[in-house]
Amino acid sequence: EGAAVVPVAALDRLMSARIKLARIGRELGSGVAFRVPCRVADPAQAALSAVSETLGHSGADPSRTDLVLDYASIRDERPSSLRRHLAEVLQGLPEPGRWRSLVLAAGSFPRDLSAIPRYSPTALRRGEWELWSWLRGRDLPRLPSYGDYGVLHPKAAQASARLPDNVRYTVGPVWQVVRGAHSGREEADQDFLAACAQVLDPVPCGDEFIRSQIQQGTVPDPAQWLVASLQRHLAVVLRQLEDAGS
């Protein structure tokens, strides 16, 4: 049995487009997903009004609608301001218990890794995981499910073969980032692999490819490192959500 196709209506698009996508969802029997762009610089009421207006005009049934609160990149946001804004949005949602699903999506991975020294593992905070973990202790009408942008900036371009080798290794609440030079020199490759070995978790979890390359002493294409980093990230997040009881 195949996966259901759910139309996604971004609430920063024209209302006519939102209405059309909601109608398509009804015709398909799949319902619709509303992606709500949330910006800390804007009042929380702006996001709430977009939700209410779209519900009113589209006739969408909340019980057949997925609601995604998309904060995109939160890397440069002050945690206190971000938390306050998100709490206001969640407290003000219309009919919070009726939505088919409620998801918080955000990302804090940098767009550019040039500031990270080569061959030196550098820890970067996973701000989106910290934010969702903070929410779990709050008194809310409904706790949203966790969502992130993996090991990429929300607006990251497609990986290029000319990018330096880098591993983005998820460990608990941080990423351990190892940046290489992609010079093709064997000495540089070995320095890069040695740095990667420093960040490995004692217990393997979704990082088989990374471990195999270290053991073999081989450095593949940067795009393969990116895929391997994403596999590791997904495995860790699933384990974290299981531990959190979600």
C-alpha positions in Angstrom: 0.0 0.0 0.0 1.5 3.3 -1.1 1.9 6.5 1.0 -0.8 9.1 0.9 -0.2 12.3 -1.1 -1.1 15.3 1.0 -1.1 18.7 -0.6 0.8 21.4 1.3 -0.5 24.9 1.4 2.0 27.6 2.5 0.1 30.3 4.3 2.3 33.0 2.9 0.9 32.3 -0.6 -2.2 33.8 -2.2 -5.5 32.8 -0.5 -6.7 31.4 -3.9 -3.9 28.9 -3.9 -4.6 27.8 -0.4 -8.3 27.3 -1.2 -7.4 25.3 -4.3 -5.0 23.0 -2.4 -7.5 22.4 0.3 -10.1 21.5 -2.3 -7.6 19.1 -4.0 -7.0 17.5 -0.6 -10.8 16.9 -0.1 -11.1 15.4 -3.6 -8.1 13.1 -2.9 -9.5 12.1 0.5 -6.1 12.9 2.0 -6.8 16.2 3.6 -4.3 19.1 3.5 -1.3 20.4 5.3 -0.9 24.0 6.2 2.7 25.3 6.5 2.7 28.4 8.7 5.8 30.6 8.3 6.6 31.8 11.8 9.1 34.7 12.3 10.1 35.9 15.7 10.3 39.5 14.3 6.6 39.4 13.5 3.8 39.3 16.2 2.6 35.9 17.0 -0.9 37.1 16.1 0.3 37.3 12.4 0.7 33.5 12.3 -2.5 32.9 14.2 -4.5 35.2 11.9 -3.2 33.4 8.8 -4.4 30.1 10.3 -7.8 31.4 11.2 -8.3 33.2 7.9 -7.3 30.1 5.8 -9.6 27.9 7.8 -12.5 30.3 7.2 -11.9 30.7 3.5 -10.9 27.2 2.6 -13.4 25.3 4.6 -10.7 22.8 5.7 -11.6 20.5 8.5 -8.9 20.7 11.2 -9.4 16.9 11.9 -8.2 16.3 8.3 -5.5 19.0 8.4 -1.8 18.8 9.4 -0.5 22.1 10.8 3.3 22.8 10.5 4.7 25.7 12.4 7.8 26.5 10.3 10.3 28.7 12.0 12.9 27.9 9.3 16.4 29.0 10.5 16.5 29.9 14.2 20.3 30.1 14.4 20.5 33.8 15.0 17.4 34.1 17.2 17.7 34.8 20.9 16.4 31.7 22.8 14.3 33.8 25.2 12.5 35.6 22.3 12.0 32.5 20.3 10.5 30.6 23.3 8.2 33.5 24.1 7.0 33.8 20.5 6.4 30.0 20.1 4.5 29.8 23.4 2.2 32.6 22.3 1.5 30.9 19.0 0.8 27.5 20.6 -1.4 29.1 23.3 -3.4 31.0 20.7 -4.0 28.2 18.1 -7.7 27.7 17.2 -9.0 24.3 18.3 -5.6 22.9 19.2 -6.8 19.4 19.9 -8.6 19.0 16.6 -5.7 19.2 14.2 -4.8 15.8 12.6 -1.2 16.6 13.5 0.7 19.6 14.8 4.4 19.9 14.0 7.1 22.3 15.0 9.8 22.6 12.3 13.0 24.6 12.7 16.7 24.4 11.9 19.9 25.9 13.4 22.6 24.4 11.2 24.7 27.2 9.6 24.6 27.8 5.9 28.4 28.3 5.7 31.1 26.2 7.4 34.0 28.4 6.5 34.5 29.6 10.0 35.1 26.1 11.3 38.8 25.2 11.4 39.9 22.3 9.3 40.6 18.9 10.9 39.3 20.2 14.3 36.0 18.7 15.5 33.7 21.6 16.4 30.5 21.3 18.4 27.4 23.3 17.2 24.3 23.5 19.3 21.1 21.9 17.9 18.9 24.8 18.8 15.7 23.2 17.4 16.2 20.2 19.7 16.8 22.5 22.7 13.6 24.4 21.8 11.4 21.3 21.5 12.9 19.8 24.7 12.0 23.1 26.5 8.4 22.8 25.3 8.0 19.4 26.9 8.1 21.0 30.3 5.5 23.7 29.5 1.8 23.7 30.2 0.4 23.8 26.7 -2.9 23.0 25.1 -1.0 20.6 22.9 2.7 19.6 22.4 3.7 19.7 18.8 5.7 16.9 17.2 9.4 17.5 16.6 10.6 18.5 13.1 14.0 19.8 11.8 16.0 20.4 8.6 18.5 17.6 9.3 22.1 18.6 8.9 21.4 21.4 6.5 20.5 25.1 6.7 16.8 25.5 5.7 17.9 27.4 2.5 21.0 25.3 1.8 22.0 24.9 -1.9 22.5 21.4 -3.3 25.8 19.9 -2.3 28.6 20.5 -4.8 31.5 18.2 -5.6 33.8 21.2 -5.2 32.8 21.7 -1.5 35.3 20.6 1.1 34.8 17.2 2.7 32.9 17.6 5.9 31.1 15.3 8.4 28.1 16.6 10.4 27.9 14.1 13.2 24.9 14.3 15.5 25.6 13.6 19.2 23.0 14.3 21.7 22.1 18.1 21.7 25.0 19.0 19.3 26.5 18.4 15.9 30.2 17.6 15.9 31.4 19.1 12.6 34.6 18.0 11.0 35.7 20.1 8.0 38.4 18.9 5.5 40.1 20.5 2.6 39.0 18.2 -0.3 42.5 18.6 -1.7 43.0 15.0 -2.9 46.2 14.7 -1.0 46.6 11.5 0.9 48.1 13.2 4.0 45.1 15.7 4.1 42.7 12.8 3.7 44.2 10.9 6.6 44.1 14.0 8.8 40.4 14.4 8.0 39.6 10.8 8.8 41.6 10.9 12.0 39.5 14.0 13.1 36.3 12.1 12.2 37.4 9.2 14.3 37.5 11.5 17.3 33.8 12.2 17.2 32.4 8.7 16.9 29.9 7.6 19.4 31.0 4.5 21.4 27.8 2.8 20.4 27.1 2.7 16.6 23.8 4.2 15.5 23.2 5.0 11.9 26.8 5.8 11.2 28.0 2.5 9.5 29.1 4.3 6.4 31.2 6.8 8.3 32.8 4.1 10.4 33.6 2.0 7.3 35.3 4.9 5.5 37.5 5.6 8.6 38.4 1.9 8.8 39.2 1.7 5.1 41.1 5.0 5.0 39.0 6.2 2.1 37.5 9.6 1.5 34.4 9.6 -0.9 32.7 12.4 -2.6 31.4 15.2 -0.3 27.8 14.4 -1.3 28.2 10.9 0.2 29.5 12.4 3.5 26.3 14.6 3.5 24.0 11.6 3.0 25.9 9.6 5.6 25.6 12.5 8.1 21.9 12.8 7.4 21.5 9.0 8.0 23.3 9.4 11.3 21.1 12.4 12.3 17.8 10.6 11.5 18.9 7.5 13.6 19.8 9.7 16.6 16.7 11.8 16.4 14.5 8.7 16.3 16.3 7.3 19.3 15.9 10.6 21.1 12.2 10.7 20.4 11.7 7.2 21.6 13.5 8.0 24.8 11.3 11.1 25.2 8.2 8.9 24.8 7.1 10.6 21.6 
